[in-house]
Amino acid sequence: MSAQTAFTAARIFDGDLWHDESALLIEDGRVVGIVDRNEISAGASIRDMGDARIVPGFVDLQVNGGGGVLLNEQPDVDGIRTICAAHTRFGTTALLPTLITDTREITARAIAAGIAAREAKVPGFLGLHLEGPHLSIARKGAHDPKLIRPMEANDLARITEARPRLDVLLTTVAPENVTNDQIAALAAAGVTVSLGHSDSSYATVGAAAAAGARMMTHLFNAMSPLGHREPGMVGGALDLGQLNAGLIADGFHVDPVSIGVALRSKKGPGRIFLVTDAMSPIGTDMTGFTLNGREIYRRDGRLTLADGTLAGADIDMMACVRFMHERVGLYLEEALRMASLYPAEAIGMAGRKGRLTHGHDADFVALDDDLHVRATCIGGRPAFLAGRTAH
C-alpha cells in the first residue's frame, strides 16, 4: 500500500456533484474519495492545482489516430502508444484505438498490437475498436469499398478469440454484411457490437439489437436517416432504449439543431455519448495524410477525400465538450458526462471509468475557466502538463 496523494483544486466534479475547495484523495492509482482540504491526512502528499476545475478523464471509443499516427498505417504497440499520448493533452485518459476497414493482414496485426499494448500497460489504452470491414457499400463513407465484405467464420473466430485478451473489444458492423446469429455470438463472447455504416430499416436494427447489438456508431453519419414512413437507423438509435450512440460534435458531421433534437428524443436507459473519430493530424500541424492509399485533406477543421467526403474528424474531446456546452447549450455537467461517464457505461466500464468516486480509476483532467486542459492524469500519475510533456 502506498501513501495517499491529495490533489487540491478550486472545484472538483465527481461525475454527479461539484465539491468546492476540496481535495481528491488517491491511493494505488484509485480514488479514495473527495474531502475538505482540512481533512487531508497528515501523511498525504499534496499537489495543488490552484484555481483549476478537476473533472473525470474523458473516454473516447472511436480514435483512428493522433500525434501523426494512424492505426491502419502503424498497427503496432508504438503506434498505439503515440495515439494514446497525443490525446492526453486534450483530456482523454482512456481510448479505443480504432481500425478502419482494412485487409485481413492489417486487421490481424492491429489485434496483436492491441493485445501487446494491454500487456505493456500502455497509459490510456482501453482496448480496440474494429470499424469494419463488415459494413454496407451503400453507406461506406470514407471506407474503401474494395475492402468491405461479409463476415466469415474465420472473421468471427478471430474477434471472439481476441476478446479475453483485451479489456474492451468493440466492433462496428452493418446488418447487411453480418447475420443476427453472428451478432449473438459476438455478444455472447463479450464483444461490444455497434451498428453503423448501414442502410438498414428500423425493423432490421431492432432485430440486431434483440440479437445483442448495444451501440450505434457516429449517430446520423453513414446511416439511413429518420424518415416519416421509415424510421431507419437514426430512428432505431433514438427509439430503442438498449442502444447507446456515439456522436461526433464538431459542427460538420451533425448540425447543432439535430444534436439537440436527438438528445431530447433519446429513449433510455441507453445514452448518446461523445466520440472524436479523430485521425492522425490531431496534435500536429499536418495538412493531410494517407488512408488505404487515398489522400485525405485537412482544411478548415475538416478532413475529406478529394471528392469532399468526410474522412474522420479533426477534433479532440475537449473541443467536443466545449461545442456541446457553448453551441448546443448543454449544462457543463452533462457535456462532461457525455465525454466520460456515458461512454464508460456503453462498454460496461462505469465501475472503473467516468466518475471520481471511491474505487474508480484516478483518471482526471484539470481545466481552466475557458475549458482548456491544464493537466491530465492517468491512474493518479501526470500524463500531460500544459507547457511541458510529463513522464
C-alpha positions as CSV (number, residue, x, y, z in Angstrom):
1,M,0.0,0.0,0.0
2,S,1.3,3.4,-0.9
3,A,0.8,6.8,0.7
4,Q,-2.1,8.9,-0.3
5,T,-1.8,11.8,-2.7
6,A,-4.2,14.7,-2.4
7,F,-5.0,16.8,-5.4
8,T,-6.5,20.1,-4.3
9,A,-8.4,22.5,-6.6
10,A,-11.0,25.3,-6.6
11,R,-13.7,22.8,-7.7
12,I,-13.9,19.1,-8.2
13,F,-16.6,17.4,-10.3
14,D,-17.1,13.7,-9.2
15,G,-19.4,12.9,-12.2
16,D,-22.6,13.9,-10.3
17,L,-21.8,16.8,-7.9
18,W,-19.3,19.7,-7.6
19,H,-17.1,19.9,-4.5
20,D,-15.7,23.4,-3.7
21,E,-12.2,24.0,-2.2
22,S,-11.7,20.2,-1.8
23,A,-9.2,17.5,-2.3
24,L,-9.2,14.4,-4.4
25,L,-7.6,11.6,-2.5
26,I,-5.7,8.9,-4.5
27,E,-4.0,5.7,-3.4
28,D,-2.5,3.0,-5.6
29,G,-4.0,4.6,-8.8
30,R,-7.6,4.6,-7.5
31,V,-9.8,7.2,-6.0
32,V,-10.2,7.1,-2.2
33,G,-12.7,9.9,-2.0
34,I,-13.2,13.7,-2.0
35,V,-12.7,15.6,1.2
36,D,-12.5,19.1,2.5
37,R,-9.0,20.4,2.5
38,N,-8.7,20.4,6.3
39,E,-9.5,16.7,6.3
40,I,-6.4,15.7,4.3
41,S,-4.4,13.2,6.4
42,A,-1.0,14.3,7.7
43,G,1.0,11.8,5.7
44,A,-0.6,12.6,2.3
45,S,1.4,14.2,-0.5
46,I,-0.4,17.4,-1.6
47,R,-0.5,18.6,-5.2
48,D,-2.2,21.9,-5.5
49,M,-4.0,22.6,-8.9
50,G,-4.7,26.2,-7.9
51,D,-7.9,27.6,-9.3
52,A,-8.4,24.7,-11.8
53,R,-11.5,22.5,-12.0
54,I,-10.8,18.8,-11.7
55,V,-13.2,16.6,-13.7
56,P,-13.3,12.9,-14.7
57,G,-11.0,11.9,-17.5
58,F,-12.5,11.6,-21.0
59,V,-13.3,8.2,-22.5
60,D,-13.1,8.1,-26.3
61,L,-14.4,4.9,-28.0
62,Q,-13.5,5.9,-31.6
63,V,-10.0,7.2,-32.2
64,N,-8.4,6.3,-35.5
65,G,-5.2,8.2,-34.8
66,G,-3.3,11.1,-33.3
67,G,0.2,12.5,-33.0
68,G,0.9,11.9,-36.7
69,V,0.0,8.2,-36.4
70,L,-3.0,6.3,-38.0
71,L,-3.6,2.9,-36.6
72,N,-4.2,1.5,-40.1
73,E,-0.7,2.7,-41.2
74,Q,1.1,1.7,-38.0
75,P,-0.7,-1.2,-36.3
76,D,1.9,-1.8,-33.6
77,V,2.4,-1.0,-29.9
78,D,4.5,2.1,-30.7
79,G,1.7,3.4,-32.9
80,I,-0.9,2.8,-30.1
81,R,1.4,4.4,-27.6
82,T,1.7,7.5,-29.8
83,I,-2.0,7.8,-30.4
84,C,-2.9,7.5,-26.7
85,A,-0.2,10.0,-25.7
86,A,-1.4,12.5,-28.3
87,H,-4.9,12.6,-26.8
88,T,-3.9,13.1,-23.2
89,R,-3.2,16.8,-24.0
90,F,-6.9,17.1,-24.7
91,G,-8.2,15.4,-21.6
92,T,-8.6,11.8,-22.9
93,T,-7.5,9.3,-20.3
94,A,-8.9,6.1,-21.9
95,L,-9.5,5.4,-25.5
96,L,-10.1,2.6,-28.1
97,P,-7.6,2.9,-31.0
98,T,-9.8,2.3,-34.0
99,L,-9.0,0.3,-37.1
100,I,-10.9,1.5,-40.2
101,T,-11.8,-1.2,-42.8
102,D,-8.6,-2.8,-44.0
103,T,-7.1,-6.1,-45.2
104,R,-7.2,-9.3,-43.2
105,E,-3.4,-9.0,-42.6
106,I,-3.7,-5.4,-41.2
107,T,-6.7,-6.4,-39.0
108,A,-4.7,-9.3,-37.5
109,R,-1.7,-7.1,-36.9
110,A,-3.9,-4.5,-35.2
111,I,-5.5,-7.1,-32.9
112,A,-2.0,-8.4,-32.0
113,A,-0.8,-4.9,-31.3
114,G,-3.8,-4.3,-29.0
115,I,-3.1,-7.4,-27.0
116,A,0.6,-6.4,-26.7
117,A,-0.4,-2.9,-25.7
118,R,-2.5,-4.3,-22.9
119,E,0.3,-6.5,-21.7
120,A,2.7,-3.4,-21.8
121,K,0.1,-1.4,-19.8
122,V,0.3,1.5,-22.3
123,P,-1.2,4.5,-20.5
124,G,-4.7,5.4,-21.8
125,F,-5.1,2.2,-23.8
126,L,-8.5,0.7,-23.0
127,G,-9.0,-1.8,-25.9
128,L,-9.7,-1.9,-29.6
129,H,-12.5,-0.8,-31.9
130,L,-12.7,-2.6,-35.2
131,E,-14.8,-0.4,-37.5
132,G,-15.4,-2.7,-40.4
133,P,-14.8,-4.3,-42.8
134,H,-18.3,-5.8,-42.5
135,L,-20.2,-2.7,-43.5
136,S,-22.6,-1.5,-46.2
137,I,-21.3,-0.3,-49.5
138,A,-24.2,2.0,-49.8
139,R,-23.2,3.8,-46.6
140,K,-19.4,3.3,-46.8
141,G,-18.4,6.9,-46.1
142,A,-14.6,7.1,-46.4
143,H,-14.1,3.3,-46.0
144,D,-12.5,1.7,-49.1
145,P,-15.3,-0.2,-50.9
146,K,-12.8,-2.7,-52.3
147,L,-12.1,-3.9,-48.7
148,I,-15.7,-4.1,-47.5
149,R,-17.0,-7.7,-47.3
150,P,-19.4,-10.0,-45.4
151,M,-18.3,-11.6,-42.1
152,E,-17.0,-15.1,-42.5
153,A,-16.4,-17.8,-39.9
154,N,-12.7,-17.0,-39.6
155,D,-13.5,-13.3,-39.0
156,L,-15.9,-14.3,-36.2
157,A,-13.3,-16.6,-34.7
158,R,-10.5,-14.0,-34.8
159,I,-12.7,-11.5,-32.9
160,T,-14.1,-13.8,-30.3
161,E,-10.7,-15.4,-29.6
162,A,-9.2,-12.0,-29.1
163,R,-11.8,-10.8,-26.7
164,P,-10.5,-12.5,-23.5
165,R,-7.1,-10.9,-24.1
166,L,-8.4,-7.3,-24.2
167,D,-10.3,-5.3,-21.6
168,V,-12.7,-4.0,-24.3
169,L,-13.3,-5.1,-27.8
170,L,-15.8,-3.2,-29.9
171,T,-16.7,-3.8,-33.5
172,T,-18.9,-1.8,-35.8
173,V,-20.9,-3.9,-38.3
174,A,-23.7,-3.4,-40.7
175,P,-26.6,-5.9,-40.7
176,E,-26.2,-6.1,-44.4
177,N,-22.9,-7.9,-44.0
178,V,-23.4,-9.9,-40.8
179,T,-26.1,-12.2,-39.6
180,N,-28.0,-11.9,-36.3
181,D,-26.5,-15.3,-35.3
182,Q,-23.1,-13.7,-35.7
183,I,-24.1,-10.7,-33.7
184,A,-25.4,-13.0,-31.0
185,A,-22.1,-15.0,-31.0
186,L,-20.1,-11.8,-30.7
187,A,-22.2,-10.5,-27.8
188,A,-22.0,-13.9,-26.0
189,A,-18.2,-13.7,-26.2
190,G,-18.3,-10.3,-24.5
191,V,-17.7,-8.2,-27.7
192,T,-19.5,-4.9,-27.8
193,V,-21.4,-4.8,-31.1
194,S,-22.1,-1.5,-32.6
195,L,-24.2,-0.9,-35.7
196,G,-23.0,1.6,-38.3
197,H,-22.3,2.3,-41.9
198,S,-25.6,0.8,-42.8
199,D,-28.7,1.4,-44.8
200,S,-30.9,-0.8,-42.6
201,S,-34.5,-0.3,-41.8
202,Y,-35.8,0.2,-38.2
203,A,-37.1,-3.4,-38.1
204,T,-33.6,-4.7,-39.1
205,V,-32.0,-2.5,-36.4
206,G,-34.5,-3.9,-33.8
207,A,-33.7,-7.5,-34.8
208,A,-29.9,-6.8,-34.5
209,A,-30.5,-5.2,-31.1
210,A,-32.5,-8.2,-30.0
211,A,-29.6,-10.4,-31.0
212,G,-27.2,-8.5,-28.9
213,A,-26.1,-5.2,-30.6
214,R,-25.8,-2.5,-28.0
215,M,-24.4,0.6,-29.8
216,M,-24.7,2.8,-32.8
217,T,-21.5,4.3,-34.4
218,H,-21.5,8.1,-35.1
219,L,-25.2,8.9,-34.9
220,F,-26.6,10.4,-38.2
221,N,-23.5,9.7,-40.2
222,A,-23.2,6.9,-42.7
223,M,-26.7,5.5,-41.8
224,S,-30.2,5.5,-43.1
225,P,-32.0,8.7,-41.9
226,L,-35.1,9.2,-39.8
227,G,-38.0,9.3,-42.3
228,H,-41.7,9.9,-41.9
229,R,-42.6,6.4,-43.1
230,E,-39.3,4.6,-42.4
231,P,-37.5,5.5,-39.1
232,G,-34.3,3.9,-40.4
233,M,-31.1,3.6,-38.4
234,V,-31.4,7.0,-36.8
235,G,-34.9,6.2,-35.6
236,G,-33.7,2.9,-34.2
237,A,-30.8,4.6,-32.4
238,L,-33.2,7.1,-30.7
239,D,-36.2,4.8,-30.1
240,L,-34.5,1.6,-28.9
241,G,-33.6,2.1,-25.3
242,Q,-31.0,-0.7,-25.2
243,L,-28.8,1.1,-27.7
244,N,-26.2,3.7,-26.9
245,A,-25.0,6.0,-29.6
246,G,-21.7,7.8,-30.3
247,L,-21.9,11.4,-31.6
248,I,-19.2,13.5,-33.4
249,A,-19.7,17.0,-32.1
250,D,-17.7,19.2,-34.4
251,G,-20.4,21.1,-36.2
252,F,-19.6,19.5,-39.5
253,H,-20.8,15.9,-39.0
254,V,-24.1,16.9,-37.3
255,D,-25.8,20.3,-37.1
256,P,-26.3,21.6,-33.5
257,V,-30.1,21.7,-34.0
258,S,-30.1,18.0,-35.0
259,I,-28.0,17.2,-31.9
260,G,-30.5,19.0,-29.7
261,V,-33.4,17.1,-31.2
262,A,-31.6,13.8,-30.8
263,L,-30.8,14.5,-27.1
264,R,-34.4,15.3,-26.4
265,S,-35.6,12.3,-28.2
266,K,-33.3,9.5,-27.0
267,K,-35.1,6.8,-25.1
268,G,-33.2,5.3,-22.2
269,P,-31.5,3.7,-20.5
270,G,-29.2,4.0,-23.5
271,R,-27.3,7.3,-23.9
272,I,-25.8,9.5,-26.5
273,F,-22.1,9.9,-25.8
274,L,-19.3,11.8,-27.5
275,V,-16.6,10.4,-29.8
276,T,-14.0,12.2,-31.7
277,D,-13.4,9.9,-34.7
278,A,-10.0,11.6,-34.7
279,M,-7.4,10.9,-37.3
280,S,-3.6,11.2,-37.3
281,P,-3.3,15.0,-37.6
282,I,-4.7,15.6,-34.0
283,G,-1.9,17.3,-32.0
284,T,0.1,18.1,-35.1
285,D,0.3,20.7,-37.9
286,M,-0.1,18.0,-40.6
287,T,-2.1,19.2,-43.7
288,G,-3.0,15.7,-44.9
289,F,-2.4,12.0,-44.7
290,T,-3.0,8.7,-46.5
291,L,-5.7,6.2,-45.8
292,N,-5.8,2.9,-47.7
293,G,-3.7,4.6,-50.4
294,R,-6.0,7.5,-50.8
295,E,-5.1,11.1,-49.9
296,I,-7.1,12.8,-47.1
297,Y,-7.0,16.6,-47.0
298,R,-7.1,18.8,-43.8
299,R,-8.8,22.1,-44.4
300,D,-10.8,24.5,-42.1
301,G,-11.4,22.0,-39.4
302,R,-12.5,19.2,-41.8
303,L,-10.8,16.0,-43.1
304,T,-12.1,15.0,-46.6
305,L,-11.4,12.8,-49.5
306,A,-10.7,14.5,-52.8
307,D,-14.5,14.4,-53.6
308,G,-15.4,16.1,-50.3
309,T,-16.5,13.0,-48.4
310,L,-15.8,13.5,-44.7
311,A,-13.0,11.1,-43.6
312,G,-13.0,11.1,-39.8
313,A,-12.8,14.2,-37.8
314,D,-10.3,16.9,-37.0
315,I,-11.4,17.5,-33.4
316,D,-10.4,16.5,-29.9
317,M,-12.6,15.5,-26.9
318,M,-12.1,18.8,-25.0
319,A,-13.3,20.7,-28.1
320,C,-16.3,18.4,-28.3
321,V,-17.2,19.2,-24.7
322,R,-16.9,22.9,-25.4
323,F,-19.0,22.6,-28.5
324,M,-21.8,20.8,-26.6
325,H,-21.7,23.4,-23.8
326,E,-21.3,26.5,-25.8
327,R,-23.0,25.8,-29.2
328,V,-25.6,23.2,-28.3
329,G,-26.3,24.7,-24.9
330,L,-25.9,21.8,-22.6
331,Y,-25.1,22.3,-18.9
332,L,-21.4,21.7,-18.5
333,E,-22.0,18.8,-16.2
334,E,-24.0,16.9,-18.8
335,A,-21.4,17.7,-21.6
336,L,-18.7,16.3,-19.3
337,R,-20.8,13.2,-18.6
338,M,-21.2,12.7,-22.4
339,A,-17.4,12.6,-22.6
340,S,-16.7,10.4,-19.6
341,L,-19.5,8.5,-17.8
342,Y,-21.8,7.7,-20.7
343,P,-19.1,6.1,-23.0
344,A,-17.9,4.2,-19.9
345,E,-21.4,2.9,-19.4
346,A,-21.8,2.0,-23.0
347,I,-18.9,-0.5,-22.8
348,G,-19.7,-1.8,-19.3
349,M,-16.8,0.1,-17.6
350,A,-18.7,2.5,-15.4
351,G,-17.4,0.8,-12.3
352,R,-13.9,1.9,-13.2
353,K,-14.2,5.0,-15.5
354,G,-16.2,8.1,-15.8
355,R,-16.5,9.1,-12.1
356,L,-14.2,10.3,-9.4
357,T,-15.7,8.3,-6.5
358,H,-14.3,5.6,-4.2
359,G,-12.7,2.7,-6.1
360,H,-12.7,4.3,-9.6
361,D,-9.5,4.7,-11.6
362,A,-7.8,8.0,-10.7
363,D,-8.1,9.3,-14.3
364,F,-8.9,13.1,-14.3
365,V,-8.4,16.4,-16.0
366,A,-7.7,19.8,-14.6
367,L,-9.4,22.6,-16.6
368,D,-9.1,26.4,-16.7
369,D,-12.1,28.7,-16.7
370,D,-12.1,28.7,-20.5
371,L,-12.4,24.8,-20.6
372,H,-8.8,24.2,-21.8
373,V,-6.7,21.4,-20.4
374,R,-4.0,22.3,-17.8
375,A,-3.2,18.8,-16.8
376,T,-4.2,15.2,-17.4
377,C,-3.6,12.4,-15.0
378,I,-4.0,8.6,-15.6
379,G,-4.0,6.4,-12.5
380,G,-3.1,9.5,-10.5
381,R,0.1,10.0,-12.5
382,P,0.6,13.1,-14.7
383,A,0.3,12.2,-18.4
384,F,0.2,15.8,-19.7
385,L,1.0,19.1,-18.2
386,A,0.3,22.3,-20.1
387,G,3.6,23.9,-21.2
388,R,5.6,20.7,-21.0
389,T,5.4,16.9,-21.5
390,A,5.0,14.8,-18.4
391,H,6.7,11.5,-17.9
